[in-house]
Amino acid sequence: MPDTTSRQADHPIDPQFVARWSPRAYTDETLPEATLLSFFEAARWAPSAYNAQPWRFVYARRGTPHWEQFVGFLNEFNQSWAKHAAAIVIVISKSTLTPPGSDQEVPASTHAFDAGAAWGYLALQASLSGWATHAMAGIEHDKIRNELDLSPKYKIEAAIAIGRPGDPATLPEGLRKREVPSPREPLSKIAAEGRFAF
Ligand SMILES: Cc1cc2nc3c(=O)[nH]c(=O)nc-3n(C[C@H](O)[C@H](O)[C@H](O)COP(=O)(O)O)c2cc1C
């Protein structure tokens, strides 16, 4: 059980928010597709501007034909630990939308914001189900775009590793030390009434 002393909420919230964290050690348990679909189902219910639902998830599970290709979508550092996860998901967002009542596709100013909300929902559902998620910005954008044949209107946001949390002792020395839930800035540094006080 990780040390969670640095993760105490200063105001009352549901415990699920501090319980979710991003480990790098996973057991060798594989992820049933139905379970993974339940995580996408949670993401599906995120809010989005115009209800445009710009998020897209492309995934591979360990033990399936696309696995090695998806591990290759990560940079070297992320490959070193995420290759032991049970699934890798590429989060993509559609950067255009057609507003209600219009037949014109226009740039969507909030596609990344909306996809971020969806990933957050996914992460919380996974955590509630006993699985861990770990987002990764360290990915090979050109490779992903080419191999998934993405048109320019689709933006690659991040990758997510999903797995059953495992024993940190299985990690190499350098990563083992980092395998602790992280703290957060105090609320006073991120929220202010009436003026930008930061
Ligand atoms: C968009 C995004 C990109 C991230 N990229 C990486 C990454 O490439 N490699 C990595 O090991 N962790 C990555 N992280 C994990 C963060 O470092 C981690 O979420 C943060 O330190 C907060 O810790 P917690 O998720 O355990 O609460 C990323 C997280 C997010 C949300």
The ligand as a MOL file (V3000), in Angstrom:
LIG
                    3D

  0  0  0     0  0            999 V3000
M  V30 BEGIN CTAB
M  V30 COUNTS 31 33 0 0 0
M  V30 BEGIN ATOM
M  V30 1 C -1.3810 14.7600 -19.9270 0
M  V30 2 C -0.4190 14.0160 -19.0180 0
M  V30 3 C 0.8140 13.6210 -19.5180 0
M  V30 4 C 1.6890 12.8690 -18.7160 0
M  V30 5 N 2.8460 12.3800 -19.2560 0
M  V30 6 C 3.5770 11.4840 -18.5820 0
M  V30 7 C 4.6410 10.7870 -19.2240 0
M  V30 8 O 4.9110 10.9490 -20.4230 0
M  V30 9 N 5.3270 9.8760 -18.4780 0
M  V30 10 C 5.0490 9.6270 -17.1660 0
M  V30 11 O 5.7050 8.7700 -16.5810 0
M  V30 12 N 4.0260 10.2770 -16.5230 0
M  V30 13 C 3.2760 11.1730 -17.2100 0
M  V30 14 N 2.1910 11.7830 -16.6090 0
M  V30 15 C 1.8300 11.4710 -15.2160 0
M  V30 16 C 1.9410 12.6860 -14.2960 0
M  V30 17 O 3.2850 12.9260 -13.9970 0
M  V30 18 C 1.0930 12.4350 -13.0240 0
M  V30 19 O -0.2610 12.2900 -13.3940 0
M  V30 20 C 1.2380 13.5970 -12.0370 0
M  V30 21 O 2.5300 13.6130 -11.4790 0
M  V30 22 C 0.2200 13.5240 -10.9290 0
M  V30 23 O 0.3450 12.3110 -10.2480 0
M  V30 24 P -0.8870 11.3540 -9.9810 0
M  V30 25 O -1.5520 11.0820 -11.3230 0
M  V30 26 O -0.2600 10.0850 -9.4240 0
M  V30 27 O -1.8260 12.0120 -9.0380 0
M  V30 28 C 1.3220 12.5520 -17.3760 0
M  V30 29 C 0.0780 12.9810 -16.8830 0
M  V30 30 C -0.7860 13.6980 -17.6870 0
M  V30 31 C -2.1400 14.0940 -17.1490 0
M  V30 END ATOM
M  V30 BEGIN BOND
M  V30 1 1 1 2
M  V30 2 1 2 3
M  V30 3 2 2 30
M  V30 4 2 3 4
M  V30 5 1 4 5
M  V30 6 1 4 28
M  V30 7 2 5 6
M  V30 8 1 6 7
M  V30 9 1 6 13
M  V30 10 2 7 8
M  V30 11 1 7 9
M  V30 12 1 9 10
M  V30 13 2 10 11
M  V30 14 1 10 12
M  V30 15 2 12 13
M  V30 16 1 13 14
M  V30 17 1 14 15
M  V30 18 1 14 28
M  V30 19 1 15 16
M  V30 20 1 16 17
M  V30 21 1 16 18
M  V30 22 1 18 19
M  V30 23 1 18 20
M  V30 24 1 20 21
M  V30 25 1 20 22
M  V30 26 1 22 23
M  V30 27 1 23 24
M  V30 28 2 24 25
M  V30 29 1 24 26
M  V30 30 1 24 27
M  V30 31 2 28 29
M  V30 32 1 29 30
M  V30 33 1 30 31
M  V30 END BOND
M  V30 END CTAB
M  END
